[in-house]
Amino acid sequence: MVDFVLVIVAPGQGAQTPGFLSPWLETPGLRARLSAWSEIAGLDLIAYGTTAEADEIRDTAVAQPLLVAAGLAVAEILFGADSPGGSPGVVAGHSVGEFTAAALAGVLTPEQALTLVRERGQAMAKAAAVTSTGMTAVLGGAEDDVLASIERHGLTPANVNGAGQIVAAGTLDQLAAFAAEPPARARLRSLSVAGAFHTEHMATAVDHLRTAAAGLTPADPRVTLLSNADGQAVASGAAFVERLVDQVARPVRWDLCMATMAGMGVTAVIELLPGGTLTGLAKRALPGVATVALKTPDDLAAARDVIDKETAQ
């Protein structure tokens, strides 16, 4: 029998779209859960996920708690007490999705994750307001050429996502010069984000988050938990939280996370709400791996089928 290896992944900022929570509100328990978590986040998560405009949910202080809450709420539907799967075996999150992953792995409680991500979002929004910065996705081109061009323009490869996608980050002037002289055979796409995340421009946010996390006593992960820093599994909860703090100003190496998944023999990937971004990367970088992106409740059946296969092993 071939081993079945399922990975649950949580998307990062930019995955949110207006109204993405609307189809989920009649799912039993979800509205009540998000209402309770709204008190912790200091935001009306239901309103932001249903009626808010794109510019409103682009706000870093809104987007980050919204994404973590949405991912955890849907994970609870999949892996709650009535689910045969119990809990995922391997989890990973992209950027702020690491907070979702940390809660799924038991390193933080959902309430701790939301409290900490509230502080992260507010601190990163404040840091982004200091200097006019942004991020640009680079699609295609030879990786060495892309990285050399990013360095030449004084930018940071803030996300190395694999599957031919690297995100450059820096000041708007630097990004404009980069766009005027793009790497060969590469397409550039400006991202709708508030600043240069995962760069030196987020240094003050790192300091704030470290203070906010100081009183936590994280548990060690009960499942395999991959880190954006180097793609490796982290066995210590305290070490993972330290990485969460540092990662605010360090590049996301999603390419290395997917390389680790490949080394584990991953056979299926389920992406939590709002799904699509990470499963898209997986389809290109992990050929032959089954993927399910949770976008609406209609996707739950396919996700449960995958979980049942893992449980049957």
SULMOZI-V742959 format. One line per field, one symbol per residue. ss: DSSP state (@ for helix, = for strand, . for the rest). burial: # if it has 9 or more other C-alpha atoms within 8 Angstrom, else .. A space follows every 10 residues. Layout:
ss = ???
burial = ???
This chain:
ss = .....===== .......... .@@@.....@ @@@@@@@@@@ @...@@@@@@ ...@@@@@.@ @@@@@@@@@@ @@@@@@@@@. .........= ===...@@@@ @@@@.....@ @@@@@@@@@@ @@@@@@@@.. ..======== ..@@@@@@@@ @@...===== ==..====== =@@@@@@@@@ .....===== .........@ @@@@@@@@@@ @@@....... ...===.... ..=...@@@@ @@@@@@@... .=.@@@@@@@ @@@@...=== =.....@@@@ @@@@@....= ===...@@@@ @@@@@@@@@@ @..
burial = ...####### ######.### #..##....# #.###.#### #..###.### .#...##### ########## #####.#### ..#.#..### ########## ########.# #.######## ########.. .######### #...###.## #.#.###### ########## ##.##.##.. .##..###.. #.#######. ######.### .##....### #.#######. ##.####### ########## ########## ##...##### ######.##. ###.##..#. #####.#.## ..##.##### ...
